[in-house]
Structures are given as C-alpha cells and as structure tokens.
Amino acid sequence: MSAAGGLLVHCRAGFEKECAQELTAFAREAGVEGFVKARPDSAWALFQPFDPPAGRALWSALSPDTFVFARQVVLVGELLADLPVGDRASPLARAARDLGARFRELFVETPDTNDGKALASLIRPLKPHLDKALAKAGVNVADGAAQERLHVFFVGGTAAHVGLSRVGASSPWPMGIARLRMPAGAPSRSTLKLAEALAHFLGDEEATRRLTPGMSAVDLGASPGGWTWQLVRRGLFVTAVDNGPMDAALLETGQVKHRRADAFGFRPPEPVDWMVCDVVESPSRVASLAAKWVAGGWCREAIFNLKLPMKKRWEETGRAREIVDEAFGGRPYRLALKQLYHDREEITAWLAAGDGRNEARPMLHSRRSRER
C-alpha cells in the first residue's frame, strides 16, 4: 500500500461540492497543495495531496468540528482496485497491517447512497473472512487502548480504500452516521436532530452535566414539540414559543409553558440556561437571532438550525460565522457548525459565550483569535 496521505470524507449525498470547498480551503490555509475528487451525489470526496506526508500532517491537525459538511474524515492511501473476488480479505488485511497492528475498532463502510446500501448487503458476508485475515496478519481491531480506528471503505464490490481515523478527533459512528431510534412519545421526528446535536457537540457525559434537572430553556419555533421533548426528558423547564399548537402530553408534564408568539419578537423576562431554535427562515436571520440571545446574555448556550439555500451553501455558512463574530464584537465565544445525519438541507450550530475553559470542546472562534 502506498504511503497514506489522502483525506477521504463521508457526507450527505448532494453536498460533495461543499466538502470539496472545505477540503480545499483547509489545505490552502495549511499550505498543502493537492486536488479534490468529488463526484456529484456519491456521498464522499477525496483530497489527494501532492505530498503524502503533508496530507498526514493535515489529518493529524483535525478535530471533530474542523469541517461542517464532512461527517467523517479518514486518512487513506491509494484505492485498492481489482480485488480478487475469491479472496478480497487478504489484500485488505495486508494494507491494514501496513498502517498498524492495533486499532480500537473496525468500520466496514460504503457510501451513504441507495447504491451504497445495496453494496453493503453484498459485502456483509465478507466481514467474517476479513476478521480472520486481519487476525492472521497480526492486526488487533478490538484494542480498547488504541487511539486509532481502522476503516475499510468499499466504493465497489472489488475496490476499497483502507485507512485510519483518530479516536477523539473523528465521529464515533461508522460513516459518521448516528443511528438513533425514534423515541416513543416524542411528538415529531425533529427530536432526533436535537438528540444528535447534543451527542455530537457535547457528548453524553457533558450533556448530562450541562443540561440538568431544574434548568431553564426556551424553544423558539417549538410546535409541535420535538425539541422541547428532548429538554423535558432531561428535567428542564421549557418556554415553548410558537403560534402553532404544542403536543398535549408535553403540556401535561408541568414543565412546559406555551407562549403563542413570534420567535423573532420574543424576549425572555429573565436569562435562561439554554435556547434552542429550529425555525424555517433564512440562515442569516436565524444566525443573527441566536447571536443576539447568547451575546446579549439572554441565554448561556444555544443550539439552532440554519436552513441552507440550494446554491452558495458554503458562502452562507461563512456569512453565518461573520454574523456571530460581529455580534460579539471581539469578545470570546465558541461556535461549532455541523451538517448532522438527521439534518437535510440544513446545518446545526452550537454557540456559547466565553473563552472555552471548562467547556466540552476547546474550540474558540472570534475575530481576535482568527487574526493571530
């Protein structure tokens, strides 16, 4: 296997262009030259540096929130093409052994497309043979102390990339897809968007610590209550703001006050711990609203969705960052943006004021930090 240096990213089908823009900008900022391969609606893209060690250095600098549109980033070498149908496992195991001998776990993946799902069914019987071949090659893929995961990404029945991701700097889910079950009692499937956002931005332990029973929250655009339901189940008291109806069972909990009002005109009578927002409006207007809440001290933290246009999604994402930056006027804050699995033509944002100390992820975005 050639020296690993390419960055392979998984994404939602139809967002390959945005992934290519992110990869190109990230490499350019680091002074790494290369090119991106991205086929429309393929659900993945590949940045190929001219110098593989430089690509590995890029990969080493990644954090879970480096990219907005990439669900997962894997360090890979060249494509293993024309794998022998009678024994695809052996060459894959040899390629894996070239990368290391100890891995936290093994992800066997395909593109998140209809063709990819069909391909996944075809290669599923290969998994036991791959496990045996890896063990024979001396590769342990169940070492709980290992800091890297092993990925085998099939792009066809006889073609695959073998690569690595770093534990703690990548998605913990295969293909970056959070497989969440629709909870019984939740009034809408939108509840999964907030559940995934909390898992991604905070993690289970931090979410438990930072959303505790008795805290206060405001849900802007709450009807029928999918996001409110997530907060109520954690013991928060929620003011649900929407001119539409709320789920009756939520109102009966005694933890929800329904305010029939417009999300953009509502102001809490006193500061709250959290604000969440999933309204259908332009991304710049929602970004301005969320920035006003956090920068103005109306809430400590906010999670909100930005509905992206069909064109210039990358540019709109950058504009949202600028709006938040302008609202804070040089004061420190933390902003993370991600297109989550349960998002569609949108991205989810998490925003908090402060310098990043005692927070879930020490990523600081401010005008001052970017000019250094």
C-alpha positions in Angstrom: 0.0 0.0 0.0 1.3 3.5 -0.9 2.0 6.0 1.9 -1.3 7.1 3.4 -1.9 10.8 2.8 -5.3 11.3 1.2 -8.2 12.6 3.2 -11.4 10.7 2.4 -14.6 12.3 3.7 -18.1 11.0 4.1 -21.0 13.4 3.6 -24.7 13.7 2.7 -25.3 12.9 -1.0 -25.6 16.2 -2.9 -23.1 18.1 -0.7 -19.9 16.8 -2.3 -19.2 20.3 -3.7 -19.3 21.8 -0.2 -17.0 19.1 1.1 -14.5 19.9 -1.8 -14.6 23.6 -0.9 -13.9 22.8 2.8 -11.1 20.4 2.0 -9.5 22.9 -0.5 -9.7 25.8 2.0 -8.3 23.7 4.8 -5.4 22.5 2.8 -4.7 26.0 1.4 -4.6 27.5 4.8 -2.1 24.9 5.9 0.0 25.4 2.7 -0.6 21.9 1.4 -1.1 21.5 -2.4 -3.3 18.9 -3.9 -6.6 18.3 -5.6 -10.1 17.0 -4.7 -12.0 14.2 -6.4 -15.7 14.6 -5.8 -18.5 13.0 -8.0 -22.0 14.6 -7.6 -24.4 12.5 -5.4 -21.6 10.0 -4.5 -21.7 10.9 -0.7 -17.9 11.1 -0.5 -15.0 13.1 -1.6 -11.2 12.7 -1.6 -8.4 15.2 -1.1 -5.2 13.9 -2.7 -2.1 15.9 -1.7 0.9 16.0 -4.0 3.0 15.2 -0.9 1.5 12.3 1.2 3.4 13.3 4.4 1.8 16.7 4.2 -1.6 15.1 3.9 -0.9 13.1 7.0 0.0 16.3 8.8 -3.3 17.7 7.8 -5.1 14.7 9.2 -3.2 15.0 12.5 -4.5 18.5 12.9 -8.2 17.6 12.6 -10.8 18.0 15.3 -14.4 16.7 15.2 -15.5 20.2 14.2 -12.9 21.1 11.6 -15.4 20.6 8.8 -19.1 21.4 8.6 -20.2 19.2 5.8 -17.9 16.2 6.3 -19.4 13.6 8.6 -16.2 11.5 8.9 -12.6 12.0 7.8 -10.3 9.0 7.1 -6.6 9.0 6.2 -6.2 6.7 3.2 -3.6 5.6 0.7 -4.4 4.7 -3.0 -7.5 2.8 -3.9 -7.2 -1.0 -3.8 -8.8 -1.8 -7.1 -9.5 -5.2 -8.8 -9.5 -7.1 -5.5 -9.8 -10.8 -6.3 -13.3 -12.0 -5.9 -12.2 -15.3 -4.4 -10.0 -13.6 -1.7 -10.7 -9.9 -1.1 -9.9 -10.2 2.6 -6.1 -10.9 2.3 -5.0 -7.8 0.3 -7.2 -5.7 2.6 -5.6 -7.2 5.7 -2.1 -6.6 4.3 -3.0 -2.9 3.6 -4.3 -2.7 7.1 -1.1 -4.2 8.6 0.9 -1.5 6.7 -1.0 1.1 8.8 -0.5 -0.5 12.2 -1.2 -3.6 14.4 -3.6 -2.2 17.0 -6.9 -0.4 16.4 -9.8 0.5 18.7 -12.3 -1.0 16.2 -13.0 -1.8 12.6 -15.5 0.1 10.5 -16.5 -1.6 7.2 -18.3 1.2 5.2 -19.9 2.1 1.9 -21.2 5.4 0.6 -24.5 6.7 2.1 -26.5 6.3 -1.1 -29.0 3.8 -2.4 -26.3 2.1 -4.4 -24.1 2.1 -1.3 -26.8 0.4 0.7 -27.1 -2.3 -1.9 -23.3 -2.7 -1.9 -23.3 -3.0 1.9 -25.6 -6.0 1.6 -23.2 -7.6 -0.9 -20.1 -7.2 1.2 -21.7 -8.1 4.5 -20.7 -11.8 4.1 -17.1 -10.7 3.7 -16.8 -9.4 7.3 -16.0 -12.8 9.0 -13.4 -13.5 6.3 -11.8 -10.1 6.9 -11.7 -10.6 10.6 -9.9 -13.9 10.2 -7.4 -12.3 7.6 -6.7 -9.4 10.0 -6.0 -11.8 12.9 -3.7 -13.9 10.7 -1.8 -10.8 9.7 -1.4 -9.9 13.3 -3.8 -7.0 13.4 -5.9 -6.4 16.5 -9.1 -4.5 15.8 -10.5 -4.7 19.3 -7.8 -3.0 21.4 -9.6 -0.7 23.9 -6.5 1.3 24.5 -5.7 2.0 20.8 -6.0 5.6 19.6 -7.0 4.9 16.0 -9.8 3.1 14.2 -9.4 1.0 11.1 -11.7 1.8 8.1 -12.3 -0.3 5.1 -14.4 1.8 2.7 -15.9 -0.1 -0.3 -16.6 2.0 -3.4 -17.4 -1.1 -5.4 -17.6 -4.9 -5.0 -13.8 -5.2 -5.7 -12.5 -1.8 -4.9 -11.9 -0.3 -1.5 -9.9 2.3 0.5 -8.2 1.2 3.7 -7.5 4.0 6.2 -7.4 5.4 9.7 -9.3 7.8 11.9 -8.2 9.1 15.3 -10.4 8.4 18.3 -11.5 11.6 19.9 -10.9 13.6 16.7 -13.5 11.9 14.5 -17.0 10.6 14.5 -17.5 7.5 16.8 -20.1 6.2 14.3 -19.4 4.2 11.1 -19.7 6.6 8.1 -20.3 9.4 10.7 -23.9 8.3 10.9 -25.6 8.5 14.3 -28.1 5.6 14.3 -30.7 6.9 16.7 -34.1 5.3 17.3 -37.2 7.4 17.3 -38.2 7.6 21.0 -41.7 6.6 22.0 -43.7 9.6 23.0 -41.8 12.2 21.0 -44.2 14.4 19.0 -42.1 14.6 15.9 -39.0 13.2 14.2 -37.3 16.5 14.5 -36.5 15.4 18.1 -33.7 13.3 16.6 -31.9 16.4 15.3 -31.5 17.8 18.8 -30.6 14.4 20.2 -27.8 14.1 17.6 -26.7 17.7 18.1 -26.3 17.1 21.9 -24.4 13.9 21.3 -22.1 15.5 18.7 -21.3 18.9 20.2 -21.3 17.9 23.9 -21.1 14.1 24.2 -23.2 12.0 26.6 -21.2 12.9 29.7 -21.1 16.7 29.0 -24.7 16.8 28.0 -25.7 15.2 31.3 -23.6 17.7 33.2 -24.7 20.8 31.3 -28.4 20.0 31.0 -29.6 19.2 34.5 -33.0 19.0 36.1 -34.3 22.3 37.1 -32.5 24.3 34.4 -34.5 26.7 32.2 -34.7 26.8 28.4 -36.6 28.5 25.6 -37.5 26.6 22.4 -38.1 29.1 19.5 -40.4 27.7 16.8 -41.3 24.8 19.1 -44.5 23.4 17.6 -45.3 20.5 17.9 -42.6 20.0 20.4 -39.9 17.6 19.1 -37.0 19.7 20.5 -38.9 20.6 23.7 -39.4 16.9 24.3 -35.6 16.4 24.4 -35.2 19.1 27.0 -38.2 18.0 29.1 -36.9 14.4 29.3 -33.7 15.8 30.9 -35.7 17.7 33.5 -35.5 21.2 32.1 -38.4 23.7 32.4 -39.1 25.0 28.9 -40.9 28.0 27.5 -42.1 26.9 24.1 -42.6 29.8 21.7 -44.7 29.2 18.7 -48.1 30.3 17.3 -48.8 26.7 16.4 -50.1 24.0 18.7 -48.0 22.1 21.2 -48.2 18.4 21.9 -50.8 17.9 24.7 -48.7 15.3 26.6 -45.8 17.8 26.9 -48.0 20.5 28.3 -49.3 18.0 30.9 -45.8 17.4 32.3 -46.0 20.8 34.1 -42.5 21.6 32.7 -43.7 23.5 29.6 -45.2 26.9 29.2 -46.6 27.6 25.8 -46.2 31.2 24.6 -48.1 32.0 21.3 -45.6 34.5 19.9 -43.2 35.0 17.0 -39.8 33.6 17.6 -38.1 36.8 16.4 -40.1 39.1 18.7 -39.9 37.0 21.9 -37.6 38.0 24.7 -37.3 36.1 28.0 -38.3 38.1 31.1 -35.0 36.8 32.7 -31.9 35.0 31.4 -32.2 31.2 30.8 -29.7 28.4 30.6 -30.4 27.2 27.1 -32.1 28.4 23.9 -32.9 26.1 21.0 -34.3 27.1 17.7 -35.5 25.2 14.6 -37.4 27.8 12.6 -37.8 27.9 8.8 -36.1 31.2 8.0 -33.0 32.5 6.1 -29.8 31.3 7.7 -28.5 34.9 8.2 -31.6 35.9 10.1 -31.5 32.9 12.4 -27.8 33.3 13.0 -28.5 37.0 14.0 -31.2 35.8 16.3 -29.1 33.2 18.0 -26.1 35.6 18.3 -28.4 38.2 19.9 -29.5 35.7 22.5 -26.0 34.5 23.5 -24.1 37.7 23.1 -26.8 39.7 24.9 -26.8 37.3 27.8 -30.3 36.1 27.3 -29.0 32.5 27.5 -25.7 30.7 28.3 -25.8 28.3 25.3 -27.8 27.8 22.2 -28.3 25.1 19.6 -30.0 26.2 16.3 -30.5 25.0 12.8 -29.7 27.1 9.7 -31.7 26.2 6.6 -29.4 26.5 3.6 -30.3 27.7 0.1 -29.9 25.4 -2.9 -26.9 27.5 -4.1 -24.0 29.1 -2.3 -24.3 26.9 0.8 -20.6 27.3 1.6 -20.9 31.1 1.3 -24.0 31.2 3.5 -22.2 29.2 6.1 -19.3 31.7 6.1 -21.8 34.5 6.4 -23.4 33.0 9.5 -19.9 32.9 11.1 -19.4 36.5 10.3 -22.8 37.5 11.8 -21.9 35.8 15.0 -18.5 37.3 15.1 -19.9 40.8 14.6 -22.4 40.3 17.3 -19.7 39.5 19.9 -17.6 42.5 18.8 -14.2 40.9 19.7 -15.5 39.2 22.9 -14.6 35.5 23.1 -17.2 32.9 22.2 -17.4 29.3 20.9 -19.2 28.3 17.7 -19.3 24.9 16.1 -21.3 24.1 12.9 -22.1 20.7 11.5 -24.3 19.0 9.0 -25.6 16.2 11.1 -27.0 12.9 9.8 -30.6 13.9 10.7 -30.2 17.3 9.0 -31.3 17.6 5.4 -30.8 20.9 3.6 -29.5 22.5 6.7 -26.7 22.6 9.3 -26.8 22.7 13.1 -24.9 25.2 15.2 -23.9 25.3 18.8 -22.9 28.7 20.3 -21.7 29.6 23.8 -20.1 32.8 25.2 -16.7 32.5 27.0 -13.1 31.6 26.5 -13.6 27.9 26.2 -12.5 27.0 29.7 -14.5 24.2 31.4 -16.3 23.6 28.1 -16.9 20.4 26.1 -14.5 21.2 23.3 -11.8 23.9 23.5 -12.5 25.4 20.1 -12.5 29.2 20.1 -13.9 31.3 17.2 -13.6 35.1 17.5 -12.2 37.9 15.4 -9.3 38.2 17.7 -8.3 34.5 17.5 -8.6 34.3 13.7 -6.3 37.3 13.2 -3.5 35.8 15.2 
